[in-house]
Amino acid sequence: MAGLSDEDKALVARCIAKVGCEEAHQCLLVPYAEFARATGLDDAQARRAWRLLSEMAYPWEDRCVAASELRASEQWVTTGDARIDELLGGGIRLGSIAEVVGESATGKTQLCLQLAIAAQLPESVGGADGDVVYIYTEGAFPAQRLAAMVGPFVARVCGEQARAADVDRFLRRIQVAELEDMETMFHALDYKVPALLSTGRVRLVIVDSIAAHLRFDMDGGYEDAARFYKERSSHLMQMGAKFKRWADEYRCAFVCINQVTDVVGSGGGGDDDRQQSQRLAADHTPESGADASLADSDGEFEAVALGRKAPALGAMWANIINTRIAMHQRRGLAQSDILRPEPGPGPGDQQAAPAGPPRHLLRTRRWLENVFSPWAPCAQCEVVLDDGGFRHAQAAQSQ
């Protein structure tokens, strides 16, 4: 009741006692007509008491700051690459929920491992100098891959003099919870995660993946399916509310990996989509012998990203997250798979021999897309995956 006059304090205390509540916000749960009757106040006094209780329960003025102050207080976790950070509006913003979505083996976990290292770096190089909570629901956590990434990634961000980074120190600051079923995941979100966040040192929480324990098994039939999806919607709403509250209260970022599902019907990968995908790919494939560049190619990206998959968990989850990052890839061909007939020694003779195919056909090409975000427009870039994680393709080519 700080800031209230003695008269207002007495009025509020009387109302709380008359209504039979312990806190100011509890009085607001009572209908106004019942509140006025229980307090025995005239209309003017009842309205004044109701306004005072509302200001105590919801101090909105304390939440209002100038846009310039908000801009100055923004903090981001770098991805380790300046071009990817620019694509995302600055990296991963503290206080937000980001989703990484894509098909299997597109590099979703690799990107999250990279972020788990980046969050521990000093603020001077784009880190958050904080601890990380990693919730893993896909089996055994890839600790060996994480340890192998530390040295190359830190050297890339902080300079070669930092290559001999203390791997154990980075691993100790990542609290991993391997959760094998839905019950243990919800128990961790109810007890373990809040306890870790309450220390005030956690700056990044990763859930890999959010959809693993929310997949439906059709063995139970369609009646069980209806009940499952109803319960799943309730679970998603509860998790989303927790993530938003924790992200704001503890000034940390949540990164959740999501899976994709097949889209059936028109607009989800029919003949027209396949024909367009093939046309786009043909229009942007370098001819034989051309020097294939690692630079961005919108046509090739569209050919990869165009339509038969959609993020799982539906529109409800899409409205909870702030940023959606999509990972795409196109499988490469082996050198031996590309043979072209060349003239033989005799007239009319031909023999199969490698014809020197473009480099982009001999490896897996990957793209990272900012699907939507409040901080940056939709855009994409080609990336490569190496020992230190993801980098923009042009940056990798220049080294």
Residue pairs with C-beta under 8 A, 6 or more apart in sequence:
1 8
1 9
1 12
1 56
4 12
4 52
8 52
11 45
11 48
11 49
11 52
12 24
12 49
12 52
12 53
12 56
14 39
15 27
15 35
15 39
15 41
15 49
15 53
16 22
16 23
16 24
16 26
16 27
18 38
18 39
18 40
19 26
19 27
19 30
19 35
19 38
19 39
20 38
21 27
21 30
23 57
24 53
24 56
24 57
25 53
25 56
25 57
25 58
27 35
27 53
28 50
28 53
28 54
28 57
30 38
32 46
32 50
35 46
35 50
36 43
36 46
39 46
39 49
41 49
74 90
74 93
74 94
75 93
75 94
75 123
75 128
75 251
76 85
76 90
76 91
76 92
76 93
76 94
76 126
77 91
77 92
77 93
77 94
77 115
77 118
77 119
77 126
77 127
77 128
77 203
77 204
77 253
78 85
78 91
78 118
78 121
78 125
78 126
78 127
78 157
79 85
79 88
79 91
79 92
79 111
79 114
79 115
79 118
79 390
80 114
80 117
80 118
80 153
80 156
80 157
80 388
80 389
80 390
80 391
81 383
81 390
81 391
81 392
81 395
82 392
82 395
83 381
83 392
83 394
83 395
84 368
84 381
84 383
84 390
84 391
84 392
85 91
85 126
86 376
87 368
87 370
87 376
87 379
87 380
87 381
88 323
88 325
88 370
88 373
88 375
88 376
89 370
89 373
89 374
89 375
89 376
90 375
90 376
91 118
91 126
92 98
92 115
92 204
92 253
92 255
92 323
93 253
93 322
93 323
93 375
94 128
94 203
94 247
94 251
94 252
94 253
95 247
95 248
95 251
95 252
95 253
96 247
96 253
96 254
96 322
96 323
97 240
97 243
97 244
97 247
97 253
97 254
97 255
97 256
97 320
97 321
97 322
97 323
98 253
98 254
98 255
98 256
98 321
98 322
98 323
98 324
98 325
99 210
99 255
99 256
99 257
99 258
99 311
99 317
99 321
99 323
99 324
99 325
100 108
100 111
100 112
100 255
100 256
100 257
100 258
100 325
100 327
101 108
101 257
101 258
101 259
101 260
101 311
101 324
101 325
101 326
101 327
101 371
102 108
102 260
102 326
102 327
102 328
102 329
103 260
103 309
103 327
103 328
103 329
104 259
105 329
106 327
106 328
106 329
106 366
107 327
107 329
107 366
107 385
107 390
108 208
108 209
108 257
108 327
109 138
109 142
109 208
109 257
110 145
110 385
110 389
110 390
111 325
111 327
111 368
111 389
111 390
112 134
112 206
112 208
112 255
112 257
113 142
113 145
113 146
113 149
113 389
114 149
114 153
114 388
114 389
114 390
115 204
115 206
115 255
116 132
116 134
116 146
116 174
116 204
116 206
117 146
117 149
117 150
117 153
117 154
117 170
117 389
118 126
118 127
118 153
118 157
119 127
119 128
119 130
119 131
119 132
119 203
119 204
119 253
120 127
120 128
120 129
120 130
120 131
120 132
120 170
120 173
120 174
121 127
121 128
121 129
121 154
121 157
121 158
122 129
123 129
125 157
125 158
126 157
128 203
128 204
129 203
130 201
130 202
130 203
130 204
130 252
131 173
131 174
131 175
131 196
131 199
131 201
131 202
131 203
132 173
132 174
132 175
132 202
132 203
132 204
132 205
132 206
133 174
133 175
133 177
133 193
133 196
133 197
133 202
133 204
133 205
133 206
134 141
134 174
134 175
134 176
134 177
134 206
134 208
135 177
135 179
135 185
135 188
135 193
135 205
135 206
135 207
135 208
136 176
136 177
136 178
136 179
136 208
137 178
137 179
137 180
137 185
137 207
137 208
137 209
137 212
137 213
138 208
138 209
138 212
139 178
140 178
141 176
141 178
143 171
143 176
146 171
146 174
147 167
147 171
148 387
149 387
149 388
149 389
150 165
150 167
150 170
150 171
151 163
151 164
151 165
151 167
151 388
152 163
152 386
152 387
152 388
152 389
153 388
153 389
154 162
154 163
154 165
154 170
155 162
155 163
155 165
155 388
156 388
156 391
175 196
177 188
177 192
177 193
179 185
179 188
179 213
181 213
182 213
182 214
182 235
185 213
186 235
189 239
189 242
193 205
193 246
194 246
196 202
197 205
197 246
197 249
197 250
197 252
198 250
200 250
202 250
202 252
203 251
203 252
203 253
204 252
204 253
204 254
204 255
205 243
205 246
205 252
205 253
205 254
205 255
206 254
206 255
206 256
206 257
207 254
207 255
207 256
207 257
208 256
208 257
209 256
209 257
209 258
209 259
210 239
210 256
210 257
210 258
210 313
210 317
211 257
211 258
211 259
211 312
211 313
212 259
214 232
214 235
214 236
214 312
214 313
215 312
216 225
216 228
216 229
216 232
218 225
220 228
232 313
233 316
236 313
236 316
236 317
236 320
237 316
237 320
240 317
240 320
243 254
243 256
243 320
244 320
246 252
246 254
247 253
247 254
256 321
258 311
258 312
258 313
258 317
259 311
259 312
260 309
260 310
260 311
260 312
261 309
261 310
261 311
261 312
262 268
262 269
262 308
262 309
262 310
263 269
263 307
263 308
263 309
263 310
267 273
267 307
268 307
268 308
268 310
269 307
269 308
269 309
273 306
273 307
273 308
276 306
277 302
277 303
277 306
277 307
278 303
280 299
280 300
280 302
280 303
280 306
281 299
281 300
281 303
283 299
284 297
284 298
284 299
284 300
284 303
285 300
285 358
286 292
286 358
286 360
288 340
288 355
288 356
288 357
288 358
289 355
289 356
289 358
290 358
291 358
292 358
292 359
292 360
292 361
293 397
294 360
294 382
294 384
294 393
294 394
294 396
294 397
295 382
295 393
295 394
296 380
296 381
296 382
296 393
296 394
297 382
298 380
300 330
300 365
301 328
301 367
301 369
301 380
301 382
303 330
304 328
304 329
304 330
304 365
304 367
305 326
305 328
305 367
305 369
305 380
311 317
311 318
311 324
318 324
322 373
322 374
323 370
323 372
323 373
323 374
323 375
324 370
324 371
324 372
324 373
325 368
325 369
325 370
325 371
326 368
326 369
326 371
327 366
327 367
327 368
327 369
328 366
328 367
328 368
328 369
329 364
329 365
329 366
329 367
330 364
330 365
331 364
332 360
332 361
332 362
332 363
332 364
332 365
333 357
333 361
333 362
334 362
335 354
335 357
335 362
336 354
338 354
338 355
338 357
338 361
339 352
339 353
339 354
339 355
340 352
340 353
340 354
340 355
341 350
341 351
341 352
342 350
342 351
342 352
342 353
342 355
343 349
343 350
344 350
344 351
365 382
366 382
366 383
366 384
366 385
366 390
367 380
367 381
367 382
367 383
368 380
368 381
368 383
368 390
369 378
369 379
369 380
370 376
370 377
370 378
370 379
370 380
371 378
372 378
381 392
381 393
382 392
382 393
383 390
383 391
383 392
383 393
384 390
384 391
384 392
384 393
384 396
386 396
